[in-house]
Amino acid sequence: MRDSEFCFTHNPKAEEAKRAAVIKGGESPKKNYNPLRPIKLNSNKSVVNLLATTINEVRQGEIDLRVANCIGYLSGHLIKALETANLEERICEIEKMIFKK
């Protein structure tokens, strides 16, 4: 800001303008300018393949690090969910066998 010792963010005279700018930024639509193609992730192996691909894309500078981190984080949750679903199916099968007798 001209004729001020403060920048826009720290200028006490611009507090209202700063608040309005923050609100406007928060309301703006978030766009993904480099969307990735959807893929089926229905097994641990498919998640492992996704992670391997993502790692290689990071190493080659082909994917944004924020996207790669998000994929890694969500993949961990997906693996746990797939394992839980698999375990539930196995328990149901065992219960059927036991209570059938």
N, C-alpha and C positions, 0 to 999 in steps of 0.2 A: 504494500500500500504506500502510495506516495505521501510524502510529508508526514510520516508517522514512524515512530521507533518500533512499532509492532507489525507483525505480519497479520494477514486476515484472520487466521485462527486465534491469535492471542490478543487481538485488539479489543479492548473493553468497549469501544464505541461501536463495534461491529457485531456485538453479541446477537442481536435480533437477526441480522442478515446471515450470520453463521448458523443459527438455529434453523432458519428457513432453508438454507442450503443442505443441511444434514437431513432434514425431513424430505426434501425433494430427492436427494440421492437415495434414501431408503425406500422411497415409493417407486423409483424408476424400475422398469422391467429388467430383470437380469437375463442377458442373452448369452448363449453358448455359440460362439462364432466358429467353433470347430467341432460340430457334433460327431460322435462316433456311431458307427452302425450297431444296431441291436444284435445281440447274440444270445443263444439259449444257454442258460446256466442251470442245469438240472441235476448235476452230479458233481462230486468232489473233483473228478478228473477234468470236467469242463472249467471249473474254477481255477484249477492248477494251470491249465492251458492259458486261461486269461491272464493270470499273474505272470507266467513266463513271457507271454507276448508283451505285456505292459512293461516288464523289466527291460526287455530288449528295446522297446520304443523309448524308454527313458534314457538308456545308454546311448542310443543313436540320436537323441535330441528331437525325437519326432512327436513327443506328447508333452503337454504342459504338466509340470510337477504337481500342481494342485489337483489336476484330474487323476494323475497316477496315485497320489496319496489317498484320494477319495476311493478309487478302485480297490486299493489295498485294504483300506479300513472296512469297506462294505463287504469285500471278499471274505474277510475273517468272520464277520457276522453270518454271511451266507453259509460258509462251511459248517459253523456250529448249528445253524438251523437245519441244514441237510442231514447232519449226523443225528440230531435229535429226532427228526422225522423218521429216519431209518431205524433208529432204536425203538421208537414207538411202534412201528410196523412189526418189528421182530418180537416185541413183547406181546402184541395182539396175537400173533401166530402161535407163540408158545402157550398163551392162555387158552386159546382154542383147543390146542392139543391136550392140555392138562384137564380142562373141564369137560372135554368130550368123553373121557373115560368114565 
